[in-house]
């Protein structure tokens, strides 16, 4: 809706160019409701929380990146850089939070309504700020500390150099995106063709034996088991039939005294 209002080019029939702009004709500001307090030097903007804070009204945590409709007004200057005050309402309670930009430290500071979440790491040599601003300030002001820091950085770089080289060799494989993508696509096409041919063979086998069950792929164990099965050959069956027929023809129709058939000499 806001985008539609910003690009609205509708002009009423009774408007004439000599009456001025469409905003002047309607007695409205181009920023519309955002400029309702412009006569007091206040402009409503979309403000994004620069760091984690605790709301003093409800005590809830407000994470970095949460956005509010804030009233922005100029309250001073740091040399030629303006200092702005941002006033907004907590989305969880009725508490009002005020913040100002801090050009001297390249940061934002809380005026009232909230407290900054203390994010520090307790190490063996004391607490260290997570954002590293204390470290940066010390490096800029103390030349000897900067020299010691550079020596430590050089030693650390030598220690991690083998790991970095290993990572670089590993990443070289994926450096050429086109070749890597082509390799994956070729592998996919090959597997797809094999799966398609396997489905065709399975359909033929099911039609041959008139079965309607899902067939699974053969394994090495299935091959070994199948190789151990022995079937009688067709020629062997026919030979047994011929022998049996010959015995019947050559035997006597009379029984021998011992109850067996006698054969002709």
Buried (B, 14 or more C-beta within 10 A) or exposed (E): EEEEEEEEEEEEEEBEEEEEEBEEBEEEEEBEEBBEEEEEEBBBBEBEBBBBBBBBBBEEEBEEEBEBEBBBBEEEEEEEEEBBBBBBBBEEEEBBBBBBBEBEEEEBEBBEBBEBEEEEEEEEEEEEBEEEEEEEEEBEEEEEEEEEBEEEEEEEEEEEEEEEEEEEEEEEEEEEEEEEEEEEEEEEEEEEEEEEEEEEEBEEEBEEEEEEEEEEEEEEEEEEEEEEEEEEEEEEEEEEEEEEEEEEEEEEEEEEEEEEEEEEE
